[in-house]
Amino acid sequence: MIVHEWTAASADVRSEGRRYGERWAPQLHAARDSYLRLFEQSGVSADRARTIADECGDAVRAVAPEIAEEFLGIAEGSGLSLTDVQLLTARTEILARMTPSMECSTVVHVPSDATPPRTLQTWDWLETLSNETVVRRLHAASGARVVTFAEFGQPAKIGVNDRGLGLHFNILHHRSDGAGPGVPVHVLARMILDRASTVAEAADIARSIPLAASSVLTVVTFDGRTPDAACIEVAPAGVAVLPASRGGTIAHTNHFLDETLAAGEYSPYETTSVPRYQCLTDAAEHAEIIDDRERALAFGAIPDAPISVRARPEEPEHLRWETKLTVALDVAAGAIAFAAAAPSDVAGAPWRRVTVPDDQPG
């Protein structure tokens, strides 16, 4: 997988969206075509996908008009229709209740001393999709500086801001998914990165908007003295906040841990969520390692660890997952560090680090 980098020059979301769309038009068009193919394979027609995308776009305009303006700019710059830009943003909502819970494993250690949380996540997705991705360095309309990894067409996924907050992202499935229109979960991630500096603020944002699909946002913060973290499980049916304890380690994969939301769990296919969760909790001491690459290498050295997902060639194309990225967050420095590889392959892959943009345009 190729991970590109892009830096915004200003906080003018419309013009920056246009500049982004112009620069990455081939990748955005290719992403649109790939997702239309996936939707068809998953039983969702192009017309139905675009209807859901427009409904989600309406929801975004109501709660985050600045992000909606960015989408307009991307459409203008790329030559995609606004509907197709929204389609890429709303891929989780379009696929609600259509795909299995086999995406991503996250672990976070919250130190007992005055040092920042230590994190690690795998990003697992389909072998044939999103083989070009991007790390975006943004000047948010709120004044925050943000760096986020995402697929082309998504406003955010995994990232940090310069206010001491970081966010990991795992998909979940609930029986309330797809019941009505809502704000895409990737827009929620961007809203939190743009606007929040504490776990409480992130949870308030999650509670304030309607959703059409489920995810868990593992939010980590550090104010220079006190580390904090919580898994914020979100679904159309509600929001649950699962806080971490000082000196403790939390993990999340793709099943609900909150008892109330877990009662509505929807898992249409076989999933490795529980074995991956057990792997992380059994090896919790690795999450305490200070150096982020060494942390990734320690998890990668676990024999036959299920968190390093391999594509299974016997599966159909739309059910063939693999681990594409291993990523850690440094909320003290405002940086993400990553390798385009599974944990077991990090030793042979470049380990890159990208920080939030400074106050100077460029």
C-alpha positions as a LaTeX table, in Angstrom:
\begin{tabular}{lrrr}
\hline
Residue & $x$ (\AA) & $y$ (\AA) & $z$ (\AA) \\
\hline
Met1 & 0.00 & 0.00 & 0.00 \\
Ile2 & 1.20 & 3.50 & $-0.88$ \\
Val3 & 0.69 & 6.19 & 1.80 \\
His4 & 0.88 & 9.66 & 0.27 \\
Glu5 & 1.24 & 12.91 & 2.25 \\
Trp6 & $-0.53$ & 16.22 & 1.71 \\
Thr7 & $-0.43$ & 19.51 & 3.63 \\
Ala8 & $-3.11$ & 22.19 & 3.60 \\
Ala9 & $-1.93$ & 25.76 & 3.08 \\
Ser10 & $-4.68$ & 27.51 & 5.03 \\
Ala11 & $-7.90$ & 27.07 & 7.00 \\
Asp12 & $-10.05$ & 28.12 & 4.01 \\
Val13 & $-11.87$ & 24.81 & 3.74 \\
Arg14 & $-13.46$ & 25.41 & 0.32 \\
Ser15 & $-10.23$ & 26.43 & $-1.40$ \\
Glu16 & $-8.20$ & 23.74 & 0.36 \\
Gly17 & $-10.78$ & 21.14 & $-0.64$ \\
Arg18 & $-10.49$ & 22.35 & $-4.24$ \\
Arg19 & $-6.68$ & 22.19 & $-4.10$ \\
Tyr20 & $-6.83$ & 18.71 & $-2.58$ \\
Gly21 & $-9.31$ & 17.55 & $-5.24$ \\
Glu22 & $-7.14$ & 18.88 & $-8.06$ \\
Arg23 & $-3.99$ & 17.23 & $-6.69$ \\
Trp24 & $-5.54$ & 13.84 & $-6.03$ \\
Ala25 & $-8.21$ & 13.64 & $-8.74$ \\
Pro26 & $-6.98$ & 10.30 & $-10.20$ \\
Gln27 & $-6.97$ & 8.65 & $-6.77$ \\
Leu28 & $-10.41$ & 10.04 & $-5.91$ \\
His29 & $-11.91$ & 8.80 & $-9.19$ \\
Ala30 & $-10.29$ & 5.38 & $-8.71$ \\
Ala31 & $-11.65$ & 5.19 & $-5.16$ \\
Arg32 & $-15.16$ & 6.03 & $-6.38$ \\
Asp33 & $-15.00$ & 3.29 & $-9.02$ \\
Ser34 & $-13.62$ & 0.72 & $-6.54$ \\
Tyr35 & $-16.31$ & 1.45 & $-3.98$ \\
Leu36 & $-19.12$ & 1.27 & $-6.52$ \\
Arg37 & $-17.80$ & $-2.21$ & $-7.38$ \\
Leu38 & $-17.70$ & $-3.19$ & $-3.70$ \\
Phe39 & $-21.21$ & $-1.88$ & $-3.11$ \\
Glu40 & $-22.49$ & $-3.96$ & $-6.05$ \\
Gln41 & $-20.70$ & $-7.06$ & $-4.73$ \\
Ser42 & $-22.27$ & $-6.41$ & $-1.33$ \\
Gly43 & $-25.78$ & $-6.11$ & $-2.73$ \\
Val44 & $-26.09$ & $-2.31$ & $-2.80$ \\
Ser45 & $-26.93$ & $-0.74$ & $-6.17$ \\
Ala46 & $-25.17$ & 2.42 & $-7.33$ \\
Asp47 & $-28.47$ & 4.30 & $-7.17$ \\
Arg48 & $-29.10$ & 3.18 & $-3.60$ \\
Ala49 & $-25.52$ & 4.03 & $-2.59$ \\
Arg50 & $-25.87$ & 7.54 & $-4.01$ \\
Thr51 & $-29.20$ & 8.08 & $-2.27$ \\
Ile52 & $-27.63$ & 7.18 & 1.08 \\
Ala53 & $-24.64$ & 9.42 & 0.28 \\
Asp54 & $-26.91$ & 12.41 & $-0.34$ \\
Glu55 & $-28.86$ & 11.75 & 2.88 \\
Cys56 & $-25.59$ & 11.64 & 4.80 \\
Gly57 & $-24.48$ & 14.84 & 3.08 \\
Asp58 & $-27.61$ & 16.60 & 4.32 \\
Ala59 & $-26.80$ & 15.44 & 7.86 \\
Val60 & $-23.24$ & 16.77 & 7.58 \\
Arg61 & $-24.43$ & 20.20 & 6.42 \\
Ala62 & $-26.63$ & 20.44 & 9.52 \\
Val63 & $-23.86$ & 19.80 & 12.08 \\
Ala64 & $-20.53$ & 20.52 & 10.36 \\
Pro65 & $-21.04$ & 23.04 & 7.55 \\
Glu66 & $-17.31$ & 23.64 & 7.30 \\
Ile67 & $-16.73$ & 19.98 & 6.42 \\
Ala68 & $-19.58$ & 20.13 & 3.90 \\
Glu69 & $-17.81$ & 23.13 & 2.33 \\
Glu70 & $-14.64$ & 21.06 & 2.06 \\
Phe71 & $-16.60$ & 18.38 & 0.21 \\
Leu72 & $-17.84$ & 21.00 & $-2.26$ \\
Gly73 & $-14.27$ & 22.11 & $-2.87$ \\
Ile74 & $-13.11$ & 18.52 & $-3.42$ \\
Ala75 & $-15.89$ & 18.00 & $-5.95$ \\
Glu76 & $-14.95$ & 21.20 & $-7.78$ \\
Gly77 & $-11.27$ & 20.32 & $-7.84$ \\
Ser78 & $-11.55$ & 16.64 & $-8.73$ \\
Gly79 & $-14.40$ & 16.72 & $-11.22$ \\
Leu80 & $-16.40$ & 14.22 & $-9.17$ \\
Ser81 & $-19.99$ & 15.04 & $-8.40$ \\
Leu82 & $-20.70$ & 16.19 & $-4.86$ \\
Thr83 & $-22.76$ & 13.02 & $-4.45$ \\
Asp84 & $-19.75$ & 10.86 & $-5.28$ \\
Val85 & $-17.51$ & 12.76 & $-2.84$ \\
Gln86 & $-20.16$ & 12.14 & $-0.18$ \\
Leu87 & $-20.34$ & 8.49 & $-1.31$ \\
Leu88 & $-16.67$ & 8.00 & $-0.43$ \\
Thr89 & $-17.16$ & 9.70 & 2.92 \\
Ala90 & $-20.21$ & 7.53 & 3.71 \\
Arg91 & $-18.87$ & 4.13 & 2.69 \\
Thr92 & $-19.45$ & 2.72 & 6.19 \\
Glu93 & $-23.05$ & 3.93 & 6.20 \\
Ile94 & $-23.68$ & 2.52 & 2.72 \\
Leu95 & $-22.30$ & $-0.84$ & 3.83 \\
Ala96 & $-24.13$ & $-0.82$ & 7.17 \\
Arg97 & $-25.19$ & $-4.40$ & 8.01 \\
Met98 & $-23.60$ & $-5.62$ & 4.78 \\
Thr99 & $-20.03$ & $-6.42$ & 5.86 \\
Pro100 & $-18.49$ & $-8.51$ & 8.65 \\
Ser101 & $-16.74$ & $-7.07$ & 11.69 \\
Met102 & $-13.19$ & $-7.85$ & 10.60 \\
Glu103 & $-11.46$ & $-4.51$ & 10.65 \\
Cys104 & $-8.78$ & $-3.17$ & 12.99 \\
Ser105 & $-7.33$ & $-3.84$ & 16.44 \\
Thr106 & $-6.43$ & $-1.07$ & 18.92 \\
Val107 & $-4.56$ & $-1.07$ & 22.23 \\
Val108 & $-3.73$ & 1.84 & 24.57 \\
His109 & $-1.71$ & 2.05 & 27.78 \\
Val110 & $-2.40$ & 4.97 & 30.13 \\
Pro111 & 0.67 & 5.53 & 32.32 \\
Ser112 & 0.37 & 6.18 & 36.05 \\
Asp113 & 2.94 & 9.00 & 35.80 \\
Ala114 & 2.83 & 12.33 & 33.97 \\
Thr115 & 3.63 & 10.91 & 30.51 \\
Pro116 & 1.35 & 10.56 & 27.48 \\
Pro117 & $-0.69$ & 7.47 & 26.54 \\
Arg118 & 1.03 & 4.85 & 24.41 \\
Thr119 & $-1.04$ & 3.51 & 21.54 \\
Leu120 & $-1.02$ & 1.07 & 18.65 \\
Gln121 & $-3.56$ & 0.14 & 15.99 \\
Thr122 & $-3.75$ & $-2.09$ & 12.97 \\
Trp123 & $-5.87$ & $-0.98$ & 10.04 \\
Asp124 & $-7.33$ & $-3.95$ & 8.20 \\
Trp125 & $-9.26$ & $-3.59$ & 4.99 \\
Leu126 & $-9.94$ & $-5.42$ & 1.75 \\
Glu127 & $-6.93$ & $-6.62$ & $-0.21$ \\
Thr128 & $-8.15$ & $-5.07$ & $-3.46$ \\
Leu129 & $-9.23$ & $-1.71$ & $-2.02$ \\
Ser130 & $-7.50$ & 1.48 & $-0.88$ \\
Asn131 & $-4.02$ & 0.53 & $-2.00$ \\
Glu132 & $-3.34$ & 4.25 & $-2.19$ \\
Thr133 & $-4.11$ & 6.22 & 0.98 \\
Val134 & $-3.10$ & 9.59 & 2.36 \\
Val135 & $-1.88$ & 11.31 & 5.51 \\
Arg136 & $-3.40$ & 14.81 & 5.52 \\
Arg137 & $-1.96$ & 17.73 & 7.51 \\
Leu138 & $-4.81$ & 20.17 & 8.08 \\
His139 & $-5.51$ & 23.65 & 9.42 \\
Ala140 & $-8.96$ & 23.15 & 10.92 \\
Ala141 & $-11.57$ & 25.90 & 10.80 \\
Ser142 & $-11.54$ & 25.81 & 14.63 \\
Gly143 & $-7.90$ & 26.88 & 14.68 \\
Ala144 & $-6.61$ & 23.40 & 15.55 \\
Arg145 & $-3.85$ & 21.73 & 13.59 \\
Val146 & $-4.60$ & 18.13 & 12.63 \\
Val147 & $-2.79$ & 15.22 & 11.00 \\
Thr148 & $-4.92$ & 12.24 & 9.98 \\
Phe149 & $-4.53$ & 9.04 & 8.01 \\
Ala150 & $-7.50$ & 8.18 & 5.79 \\
Glu151 & $-8.61$ & 6.69 & 2.53 \\
Phe152 & $-9.08$ & 9.06 & $-0.39$ \\
Gly153 & $-12.41$ & 10.83 & $-0.04$ \\
Gln154 & $-12.67$ & 10.48 & 3.74 \\
Pro155 & $-12.26$ & 13.59 & 5.91 \\
Ala156 & $-10.44$ & 11.68 & 8.68 \\
Lys157 & $-9.85$ & 8.30 & 10.27 \\
Ile158 & $-6.89$ & 7.85 & 12.64 \\
Gly159 & $-5.15$ & 11.03 & 13.79 \\
Val160 & $-4.02$ & 13.63 & 16.30 \\
Asn161 & $-4.39$ & 17.36 & 16.82 \\
Asp162 & $-2.17$ & 19.99 & 18.42 \\
Arg163 & $-4.45$ & 20.21 & 21.46 \\
Gly164 & $-3.20$ & 16.96 & 22.97 \\
Leu165 & $-5.87$ & 14.65 & 21.55 \\
Gly166 & $-5.58$ & 11.56 & 19.37 \\
Leu167 & $-8.10$ & 9.15 & 17.92 \\
His168 & $-8.08$ & 5.51 & 16.84 \\
Phe169 & $-10.93$ & 4.07 & 14.81 \\
Asn170 & $-12.51$ & 0.58 & 14.60 \\
Ile171 & $-15.72$ & $-0.46$ & 12.88 \\
Leu172 & $-18.61$ & $-2.04$ & 14.81 \\
His173 & $-21.97$ & $-3.45$ & 13.72 \\
His174 & $-25.29$ & $-2.95$ & 15.49 \\
Arg175 & $-28.87$ & $-3.85$ & 14.67 \\
Ser176 & $-29.72$ & $-0.15$ & 14.61 \\
Asp177 & $-27.28$ & 0.46 & 11.72 \\
Gly178 & $-28.88$ & 1.65 & 8.52 \\
Ala179 & $-32.21$ & 2.46 & 10.13 \\
Gly180 & $-32.11$ & 6.07 & 8.91 \\
Pro181 & $-29.84$ & 8.85 & 7.66 \\
Gly182 & $-27.06$ & 10.22 & 9.82 \\
Val183 & $-23.64$ & 11.81 & 10.01 \\
Pro184 & $-20.91$ & 9.47 & 8.66 \\
Val185 & $-18.63$ & 8.07 & 11.35 \\
His186 & $-15.60$ & 9.39 & 9.44 \\
Val187 & $-17.07$ & 12.89 & 9.70 \\
Leu188 & $-17.54$ & 12.34 & 13.44 \\
Ala189 & $-13.84$ & 11.44 & 13.66 \\
Arg190 & $-12.92$ & 14.68 & 11.87 \\
Met191 & $-15.25$ & 16.74 & 14.10 \\
Ile192 & $-13.53$ & 15.36 & 17.20 \\
Leu193 & $-10.04$ & 15.99 & 15.80 \\
Asp194 & $-11.03$ & 19.51 & 14.74 \\
Arg195 & $-12.88$ & 20.54 & 17.89 \\
Ala196 & $-11.94$ & 18.48 & 20.97 \\
Ser197 & $-9.08$ & 18.50 & 23.46 \\
Thr198 & $-10.46$ & 16.14 & 26.13 \\
Val199 & $-12.21$ & 12.78 & 26.27 \\
Ala200 & $-15.29$ & 14.48 & 27.70 \\
Glu201 & $-15.46$ & 16.93 & 24.79 \\
Ala202 & $-15.09$ & 14.08 & 22.30 \\
Ala203 & $-17.90$ & 12.14 & 23.97 \\
Asp204 & $-20.14$ & 15.23 & 23.95 \\
Ile205 & $-19.60$ & 15.63 & 20.20 \\
Ala206 & $-20.45$ & 11.96 & 19.64 \\
Arg207 & $-23.65$ & 12.30 & 21.66 \\
Ser208 & $-24.70$ & 15.48 & 19.85 \\
Ile209 & $-25.18$ & 14.09 & 16.34 \\
Pro210 & $-27.39$ & 11.48 & 14.64 \\
Leu211 & $-25.55$ & 8.45 & 13.27 \\
Ala212 & $-26.41$ & 5.83 & 10.65 \\
Ala213 & $-23.63$ & 3.32 & 11.43 \\
Ser214 & $-21.53$ & 2.10 & 14.35 \\
Ser215 & $-17.86$ & 2.40 & 15.27 \\
Val216 & $-15.62$ & 2.74 & 18.31 \\
Leu217 & $-13.43$ & 5.83 & 18.61 \\
Thr218 & $-10.63$ & 5.25 & 21.09 \\
Val219 & $-9.70$ & 8.76 & 22.20 \\
Val220 & $-6.43$ & 9.52 & 24.00 \\
Thr221 & $-5.39$ & 12.85 & 25.52 \\
Phe222 & $-2.50$ & 14.48 & 27.35 \\
Asp223 & $-2.39$ & 18.01 & 28.77 \\
Gly224 & 1.28 & 17.89 & 29.79 \\
Arg225 & 0.48 & 16.43 & 33.19 \\
Thr226 & $-2.35$ & 13.89 & 33.00 \\
Pro227 & $-2.84$ & 11.13 & 30.43 \\
Asp228 & $-6.39$ & 9.98 & 29.70 \\
Ala229 & $-8.15$ & 7.58 & 27.33 \\
Ala230 & $-11.52$ & 6.00 & 26.68 \\
Cys231 & $-13.22$ & 3.84 & 24.09 \\
Ile232 & $-16.27$ & 5.73 & 22.83 \\
Glu233 & $-18.62$ & 3.19 & 21.27 \\
Val234 & $-21.14$ & 4.84 & 18.95 \\
Ala235 & $-24.23$ & 3.45 & 17.24 \\
Pro236 & $-27.51$ & 4.90 & 15.99 \\
Ala237 & $-28.98$ & 3.38 & 19.17 \\
Gly238 & $-26.68$ & 5.28 & 21.53 \\
Val239 & $-23.20$ & 6.13 & 22.79 \\
Ala240 & $-21.18$ & 4.39 & 25.52 \\
Val241 & $-17.95$ & 5.67 & 27.06 \\
Leu242 & $-15.57$ & 3.05 & 28.48 \\
Pro243 & $-12.82$ & 4.90 & 30.37 \\
Ala244 & $-9.31$ & 3.64 & 30.97 \\
Ser245 & $-7.76$ & 3.59 & 34.43 \\
Arg246 & $-4.42$ & 5.21 & 35.25 \\
Gly247 & $-1.69$ & 2.61 & 34.95 \\
Gly248 & $-4.01$ & 0.37 & 32.94 \\
Thr249 & $-4.34$ & $-0.85$ & 29.36 \\
Ile250 & $-7.47$ & $-0.92$ & 27.23 \\
Ala251 & $-8.07$ & $-2.70$ & 23.94 \\
His252 & $-10.80$ & $-2.80$ & 21.32 \\
Thr253 & $-11.45$ & $-4.77$ & 18.16 \\
Asn254 & $-14.83$ & $-5.16$ & 16.43 \\
His255 & $-17.37$ & $-6.20$ & 19.04 \\
Phe256 & $-19.16$ & $-4.00$ & 21.57 \\
Leu257 & $-17.84$ & $-4.07$ & 25.13 \\
Asp258 & $-20.66$ & $-2.00$ & 26.64 \\
Glu259 & $-23.31$ & $-4.47$ & 27.85 \\
Thr260 & $-26.28$ & $-2.43$ & 26.67 \\
Leu261 & $-24.99$ & $-1.88$ & 23.15 \\
Ala262 & $-23.63$ & $-5.43$ & 22.97 \\
Ala263 & $-27.20$ & $-6.70$ & 23.31 \\
Gly264 & $-27.83$ & $-5.27$ & 19.84 \\
Glu265 & $-24.65$ & $-6.66$ & 18.28 \\
Tyr266 & $-24.97$ & $-7.56$ & 14.60 \\
Ser267 & $-22.32$ & $-9.83$ & 13.11 \\
Pro268 & $-23.48$ & $-11.37$ & 9.85 \\
Tyr269 & $-20.30$ & $-13.34$ & 9.15 \\
Glu270 & $-17.57$ & $-15.18$ & 11.01 \\
Thr271 & $-15.26$ & $-12.71$ & 12.73 \\
Thr272 & $-11.85$ & $-12.87$ & 14.41 \\
Ser273 & $-12.73$ & $-9.95$ & 16.70 \\
Val274 & $-12.63$ & $-11.94$ & 19.95 \\
Pro275 & $-9.28$ & $-13.71$ & 19.26 \\
Arg276 & $-7.71$ & $-10.39$ & 18.26 \\
Tyr277 & $-9.03$ & $-8.73$ & 21.43 \\
Gln278 & $-7.68$ & $-11.60$ & 23.53 \\
Cys279 & $-4.29$ & $-11.30$ & 21.81 \\
Leu280 & $-4.05$ & $-7.63$ & 22.76 \\
Thr281 & $-5.14$ & $-8.11$ & 26.36 \\
Asp282 & $-2.90$ & $-11.15$ & 26.87 \\
Ala283 & 0.10 & $-9.12$ & 25.66 \\
Ala284 & $-0.88$ & $-5.90$ & 27.45 \\
Glu285 & 2.65 & $-5.40$ & 28.78 \\
His286 & 3.82 & $-4.67$ & 25.22 \\
Ala287 & 1.58 & $-1.59$ & 25.16 \\
Glu288 & 3.71 & $-0.09$ & 27.96 \\
Ile289 & 6.79 & 0.14 & 25.70 \\
Ile290 & 7.70 & 3.81 & 25.28 \\
Asp291 & 9.21 & 3.78 & 21.77 \\
Asp292 & 6.40 & 3.44 & 19.23 \\
Arg293 & 8.29 & 1.32 & 16.69 \\
Glu294 & 9.58 & $-0.99$ & 19.41 \\
Arg295 & 5.98 & $-1.29$ & 20.64 \\
Ala296 & 4.86 & $-2.33$ & 17.16 \\
Leu297 & 7.73 & $-4.80$ & 16.85 \\
Ala298 & 6.84 & $-6.41$ & 20.20 \\
Phe299 & 3.24 & $-7.06$ & 19.11 \\
Gly300 & 4.52 & $-8.24$ & 15.74 \\
Ala301 & 6.80 & $-10.79$ & 17.40 \\
Ile302 & 3.88 & $-12.64$ & 19.03 \\
Pro303 & 3.81 & $-16.05$ & 17.30 \\
Asp304 & 0.84 & $-16.49$ & 14.94 \\
Ala305 & $-0.79$ & $-13.34$ & 16.30 \\
Pro306 & $-4.26$ & $-12.89$ & 14.78 \\
Ile307 & $-3.81$ & $-9.10$ & 14.77 \\
Ser308 & $-1.64$ & $-9.52$ & 11.65 \\
Val309 & $-4.42$ & $-10.40$ & 9.22 \\
Arg310 & $-3.49$ & $-12.20$ & 5.99 \\
Ala311 & $-5.64$ & $-12.23$ & 2.88 \\
Arg312 & $-7.25$ & $-15.62$ & 2.26 \\
Pro313 & $-7.18$ & $-16.30$ & $-1.49$ \\
Glu314 & $-10.06$ & $-18.78$ & $-1.27$ \\
Glu315 & $-12.43$ & $-16.00$ & $-0.14$ \\
Pro316 & $-14.34$ & $-13.85$ & $-2.66$ \\
Glu317 & $-12.82$ & $-10.47$ & $-3.46$ \\
His318 & $-15.22$ & $-8.51$ & $-1.23$ \\
Leu319 & $-14.43$ & $-10.67$ & 1.82 \\
Arg320 & $-10.63$ & $-10.84$ & 1.51 \\
Trp321 & $-9.10$ & $-8.81$ & 4.36 \\
Glu322 & $-5.50$ & $-8.01$ & 5.18 \\
Thr323 & $-3.66$ & $-5.72$ & 7.59 \\
Lys324 & $-2.53$ & $-2.72$ & 5.56 \\
Leu325 & $-1.17$ & $-0.39$ & 8.25 \\
Thr326 & 0.28 & $-0.39$ & 11.77 \\
Val327 & 0.05 & 3.03 & 13.40 \\
Ala328 & 0.83 & 4.70 & 16.75 \\
Leu329 & $-0.12$ & 8.14 & 18.06 \\
Asp330 & 2.08 & 10.62 & 19.94 \\
Val331 & $-0.31$ & 13.19 & 21.41 \\
Ala332 & 2.46 & 15.03 & 23.25 \\
Ala333 & 4.27 & 15.84 & 19.99 \\
Gly334 & 1.16 & 15.92 & 17.80 \\
Ala335 & 2.35 & 13.13 & 15.51 \\
Ile336 & 1.39 & 9.82 & 13.99 \\
Ala337 & 3.98 & 7.11 & 13.34 \\
Phe338 & 3.28 & 4.19 & 11.02 \\
Ala339 & 4.39 & 1.49 & 8.64 \\
Ala340 & 2.37 & 0.28 & 5.66 \\
Ala341 & 2.59 & $-3.27$ & 6.99 \\
Ala342 & 1.12 & $-5.70$ & 9.48 \\
Pro343 & 2.80 & $-5.78$ & 12.92 \\
Ser344 & 4.60 & $-9.00$ & 11.97 \\
Asp345 & 6.12 & $-7.21$ & 8.96 \\
Val346 & 7.07 & $-3.89$ & 10.59 \\
Ala347 & 10.72 & $-4.95$ & 10.96 \\
Gly348 & 11.12 & $-4.93$ & 7.18 \\
Ala349 & 9.10 & $-1.79$ & 6.43 \\
Pro350 & 9.92 & 1.94 & 6.69 \\
Trp351 & 8.60 & 3.46 & 9.94 \\
Arg352 & 7.42 & 6.99 & 9.13 \\
Arg353 & 6.45 & 9.89 & 11.38 \\
Val354 & 4.25 & 12.87 & 10.41 \\
Thr355 & 3.52 & 15.81 & 12.72 \\
Val356 & 0.73 & 18.35 & 12.72 \\
Pro357 & 1.42 & 21.43 & 10.57 \\
Asp358 & 2.94 & 24.47 & 12.23 \\
Asp359 & 1.39 & 27.94 & 12.14 \\
Gln360 & 3.01 & 28.82 & 8.85 \\
Pro361 & 1.12 & 28.06 & 5.61 \\
Gly362 & 2.69 & 25.62 & 3.23 \\
\hline
\end{tabular}
